[in-house]
Amino acid sequence: MAEGAVLKTAPRAQFGARIRMVEPVTLLWVILVLGLSFLIAAPLLKMLAISFEEQDTGAFTLMNYATAYGRQRYLDALRNSLLLGLLTAAISTIIAVPMAWAVSRTDMPGKGFTWAMVLAAFVMPPYLGAIGWILLAGPNSGWINQVWRAVTGAQDPLMNVYTFGGLAFVIALHSFPLVFIFVKSALDLISSEMEDAANIMGAGTWTTMRKVTLPLVWPSILGGFILIFLETIALFGTPAIIGIPARINVVTTQLWQFFEDPVRVEVAAAYSIPLLLITVALIGVQKLLLSRKGFVSQTGKGGERRQIKLGPWRWVLFAWCFGVALLAVLKPLLVLLQASFAKAWGRGFSLDNLTLRNYRMLLFEHDMALQSVWNTIWFSAASAGLALILALLVAYIVVRRLIRFADGLAFLAMAPFVIPGIVMAIGFYAAYAGPPLMLYGSALLIILAFTARFLPIAYANAQASIRAVHPEMEEAARILGSGRLQTIRRITAPLLKTSLLGGWLIVFIVASRELSAAIFLVGPRTRTMSVLLYDLSEQGNFELVSAFGGILLVITMVFVGIGMKLVGRDFMLRRD
């Protein structure tokens, strides 16, 4: 009996000894893999699986794909999305490249103003800018067209935002900062020596810029172009606010129609797959194109960078930048401000048209406005905190090379970068809205979706920050007996607190204005400000929409101001 008991307990003792020998960082790696799989892999796999399932029986079927692509209307929506992405990216590039060159390389005046307007265009939610342009360029009562008719007596509108070109233009006015950031960051690293050599060979300023400078930053231009293309085809707010009244159907608005009663999540999942495939394919094409040609300046960072003297042309460039600021920020904000204090926005600026009722209605009478403000702050803060914790742990393991399969964590953390937000939302709906978890409409589901959606932002920030910290201090703490996690908490994290705060604020701000993912997941009591803004815009009450948009902008600018004070004035436009 004694020998048998010893034999039975021996395997248990050996198993316990093996568990005790496991390095804590290995257990952390396993936990992170499981967590990231829950956040990223499981929703996508569930969406893929459900796209092949019959709704009632769960049997394998291809009918969902036949339904998704069996009508010309659905195919037209896909074509419209691709054309809209190309046109928007082209307009954004045309807007941004001259601005980036002017700010980085020339003696153009007003650079601080230009930076501020780029930041404002980046911070302002695209759907709010769309509402501003409806008030400006609506064909019947838009301010621009009213003035045009009054001055010229013409009957036809000067501008009509409810057109395909108008839709692309409005989206581009809030997308161009991405190209600006990419191109300016690249231009800041290029020495003036190659430009000087071109000038010595007889090339003028504009020829040198066109044939020498811009080819060196071609990867950044291409990267910004592709990113805006992908953001546009996955965008919901502006295509819904402008496109639906204009009868311009795109993929995202068509997906929204699949979620109308009766909900056809299987068809929506099948219809989402091309968005994912297009995104992955374009990222691959970008890498392939850039791998075939070198774009390295021989002088690199060590060369001198001198401003180009443009003479009178510097004022032409400033006029370009001011015009972009006027169209992207100043005019929409002015008309939104007027509408927010107006009894009827179309009656114009007059004392008898001024009122505070719109704000009073939202702050004291509306049954959901204050709740949506709280939801937005709470959901955004929680998702930013969770994303930052995950990103910090993953980045630490990857940068410090603590385990053999660390790159797998990096892949999972960056995977949402190539997953459109609306596809991610449908994946979360398919995986967790129904049984067994039944999370549809809950705060938890929205927070998890936001965390997954913006994890790449937090990870890129955390990875760059950890690379900047030399591991010697951590090694000293380990020698003195501190554990790995304790070292991270007491040594690494405090050294990174400024950059981590910047990362948290960026995720918070972009999450607070997120609409594409939120609109598929919110419930009656978990609507965010962006969703409520869209609901109000559907009702056509632009006075309330403008006032509520003003509240959202104030909240956003408060956090932007905190970031500028604690992290730096360009913390949202920094590219590590």
Secondary structure, DSSP 4 states (H G I P E B T S, - for coil): -HHHHHHHHHHHHHHHHHHHHS-HHHHHHHHHHHHHIIIIIHHHHHHHHHTTB-TTT--B-SHHHHHHTSSHHHHHHHHHHHHHHHHHHHHHHHHHHHHHHHHHHB--S-HHHHHHHHHHHHHS-HHHHHHHHHHHH-TTT-HHHHHHHHHH--SS-S--SSSHHHHHHHHHTTTHHHHHHHHHHHHTT--SHHHHHHHHTT--HHHHIIIIIHHHTHHHHHHHHHHHHHHHHT--HHIIIIITTTT---HHHHHHHHTSSSP-HHHHHHHHHHHHHHHHHHHHHHHHHHHTS----SSGGGS---PBP-TTHHHHHHHHHHHHHIIIIIHHHHHHHHHHTBSSGGG-S-GGGB-SHHHHIIIII-SSHHHHHHHHHHHHHHHHHHHHHHHHHHHHHHHTT-STTHHHHHHHHHGGGGS-HHHHHHHHIIIIISTTT--TB-HHHHHHHHHHHHHHHHHHHHHHHHHTS-THHHHHHHHTT--HHHHIIIIIHHHTHHHHHHHHHHHHHHHHT--TTHHHHB-TT---HHHHHHHHHHTT-HHHHHHHHHHHHHHHHHHHHHHHHHT-TTTTT---
